[in-house]
Amino acid sequence: MPENRSAVAPTVVRLPHYTKADQEEILGASDDPFGVASTGLTWLPKEEHFGIRHEDRLVAHAGLLRLFVAIGDAESEVVGVGGVAVAPGMQGQGLARLVVTAALEHARTMGPQHALLFCRPPLVPLYQRLGWHPLDKDVLVEQPEDRLVTMPLRTMVTPLRDDARWPSGPVRLFSLPM
């Protein structure tokens, strides 16, 4: 008779830190773990981290960072979401949804009305299923040596408040991307 094991639902925890070793635990050692090295961009580290462990191994992560932006003529803050990762052998099990949802729950306590992320085009449908909306405008981001460049990845936003509406107008991030 087969052993009856009840499946334990994955739990998202707030991580006190997130290191290169943690990232490699999820994605393995790679020169381009997120598939964005071809953009040539320099990225900011995140300040808040959320993860999922499975059998004592970190298998998913999402990070947050508050950032200043200009949208049209108005300056504001957003919560940047980045470093979203799910271990290759654990993909397709809803872990991205769990870890991003937990990160956004925390983002709602941080003050800004919107969260923003940058992703490769194949990931747009995943984020749309999670309630994110692609922007149809170019987004300028800062890079080292005072360069201002157009973000080559898709920019997506999601409201952090029920009444939040993304303003119209060009978008500029006053920092490196997250």
C-alpha positions as CSV (number, residue, x, y, z in Angstrom):
1,M,0.0,0.0,0.0
2,P,1.5,3.4,-1.0
3,E,2.4,5.8,1.8
4,N,-0.1,8.6,2.3
5,R,1.8,11.9,2.4
6,S,-0.1,15.1,2.6
7,A,1.4,17.7,0.4
8,V,2.6,20.7,2.3
9,A,1.9,24.0,0.5
10,P,5.0,26.1,-0.1
11,T,5.4,29.0,2.3
12,V,6.8,32.4,1.4
13,V,9.2,33.8,4.0
14,R,10.9,37.2,4.3
15,L,14.6,36.7,3.8
16,P,17.0,38.8,6.0
17,H,19.4,39.0,3.1
18,Y,19.9,37.7,-0.5
19,T,23.3,37.0,-1.8
20,K,24.9,35.8,-5.0
21,A,25.1,32.3,-3.4
22,D,21.4,32.4,-2.7
23,Q,20.7,33.3,-6.3
24,E,22.9,30.4,-7.5
25,E,21.1,28.1,-5.1
26,I,17.9,28.9,-7.1
27,L,19.2,29.3,-10.7
28,G,22.6,27.6,-10.6
29,A,25.9,29.3,-11.5
30,S,25.6,31.3,-14.7
31,D,27.0,34.4,-16.3
32,D,23.5,35.4,-17.3
33,P,20.9,33.8,-14.9
34,F,18.1,36.1,-15.9
35,G,18.8,36.1,-19.7
36,V,19.3,39.9,-19.8
37,A,23.1,40.3,-20.1
38,S,22.7,41.2,-23.8
39,T,21.0,44.4,-22.7
40,G,24.3,45.6,-21.3
41,L,22.5,47.2,-18.3
42,T,23.7,47.7,-14.8
43,W,21.1,46.8,-12.2
44,L,20.4,47.8,-8.6
45,P,20.3,45.3,-5.8
46,K,17.0,44.9,-4.1
47,E,16.4,45.9,-0.4
48,E,13.6,43.6,0.6
49,H,13.6,39.9,-0.2
50,F,11.0,37.1,-0.2
51,G,11.7,33.5,-0.8
52,I,10.4,29.9,-0.8
53,R,12.3,27.0,0.5
54,H,11.7,23.4,-0.5
55,E,13.5,20.6,1.3
56,D,16.0,23.1,2.9
57,R,16.8,24.6,-0.5
58,L,15.9,28.1,-1.6
59,V,13.8,27.6,-4.8
60,A,12.1,31.0,-5.5
61,H,12.8,34.7,-4.8
62,A,11.4,38.1,-5.5
63,G,13.0,41.4,-4.4
64,L,11.7,44.9,-3.8
65,L,13.1,48.4,-3.9
66,R,11.6,51.9,-3.6
67,L,12.5,54.1,-6.6
68,F,11.8,57.6,-7.8
69,V,10.3,58.1,-11.2
70,A,8.9,60.9,-13.3
71,I,5.6,60.1,-15.2
72,G,4.9,63.0,-17.5
73,D,5.5,66.1,-15.5
74,A,4.8,64.5,-12.1
75,E,7.5,62.9,-9.9
76,S,6.5,60.0,-7.8
77,E,7.8,56.8,-6.1
78,V,7.2,53.2,-7.2
79,V,8.1,49.9,-5.7
80,G,10.4,48.1,-8.1
81,V,10.1,44.4,-8.3
82,G,13.1,42.4,-9.5
83,G,15.2,39.4,-9.2
84,V,12.2,37.1,-9.6
85,A,13.5,33.6,-9.9
86,V,12.2,30.0,-9.7
87,A,14.5,27.0,-9.7
88,P,14.3,25.3,-13.1
89,G,13.1,22.0,-11.7
90,M,10.3,23.8,-9.7
91,Q,8.8,25.9,-12.5
92,G,5.2,25.5,-13.4
93,Q,4.1,24.9,-9.8
94,G,2.8,28.4,-9.1
95,L,5.9,29.5,-7.1
96,A,6.4,32.7,-9.1
97,R,2.8,33.6,-8.3
98,L,3.3,32.9,-4.6
99,V,6.5,34.8,-4.1
100,V,5.5,37.8,-6.2
101,T,2.1,38.0,-4.5
102,A,3.8,37.9,-1.1
103,A,6.2,40.6,-2.2
104,L,3.4,42.8,-3.5
105,E,1.5,42.4,-0.2
106,H,4.5,43.9,1.5
107,A,4.9,46.5,-1.2
108,R,1.4,47.7,-0.3
109,T,2.7,48.8,3.1
110,M,5.6,50.8,1.6
111,G,3.7,53.8,0.5
112,P,3.9,54.0,-3.3
113,Q,0.7,53.5,-5.4
114,H,2.3,51.3,-8.1
115,A,4.8,48.5,-8.5
116,L,7.0,48.4,-11.6
117,L,9.1,45.6,-13.2
118,F,11.1,45.0,-16.3
119,C,10.9,41.6,-18.0
120,R,11.9,39.7,-21.1
121,P,9.0,39.5,-23.7
122,P,8.3,35.7,-23.1
123,L,7.5,36.5,-19.5
124,V,4.9,39.1,-20.3
125,P,2.0,36.6,-20.3
126,L,3.0,35.2,-16.9
127,Y,3.0,38.7,-15.3
128,Q,-0.3,39.6,-17.1
129,R,-1.9,36.5,-15.4
130,L,-0.6,37.9,-12.1
131,G,-2.4,41.3,-12.8
132,W,0.4,43.3,-14.3
133,H,-0.1,45.6,-17.3
134,P,2.5,46.4,-20.0
135,L,3.3,50.0,-20.6
136,D,3.0,51.1,-24.2
137,K,5.6,53.9,-23.7
138,D,9.4,53.8,-23.6
139,V,11.0,54.1,-20.2
140,L,14.3,55.9,-19.7
141,V,16.6,54.5,-17.0
142,E,19.9,55.7,-15.7
143,Q,23.2,53.9,-16.3
144,P,26.7,54.5,-15.1
145,E,28.6,57.6,-16.3
146,D,25.4,59.7,-16.3
147,R,24.0,57.8,-19.3
148,L,20.2,57.8,-19.9
149,V,19.0,54.8,-22.0
150,T,15.7,53.4,-23.2
151,M,14.9,50.2,-21.3
152,P,15.0,47.4,-23.9
153,L,12.9,45.1,-21.8
154,R,9.1,45.2,-21.4
155,T,8.0,47.6,-18.6
156,M,5.0,46.4,-16.6
157,V,3.1,48.0,-13.8
158,T,0.5,46.9,-11.3
159,P,-1.5,49.1,-8.8
160,L,-0.8,48.7,-5.1
161,R,-4.1,50.5,-4.1
162,D,-7.6,49.9,-5.4
163,D,-8.0,53.5,-6.6
164,A,-4.5,53.8,-8.2
165,R,-4.4,54.9,-11.8
166,W,-1.1,55.0,-13.8
167,P,-0.8,58.5,-15.2
168,S,-0.1,59.1,-18.9
169,G,3.1,60.5,-20.2
170,P,6.7,59.5,-20.7
171,V,8.4,57.5,-17.9
172,R,11.9,58.1,-16.5
173,L,13.4,56.1,-13.7
174,F,15.8,58.3,-11.6
175,S,18.2,55.4,-11.0
176,L,19.6,52.3,-12.4
177,P,16.9,49.7,-13.0
178,M,16.0,47.1,-10.5
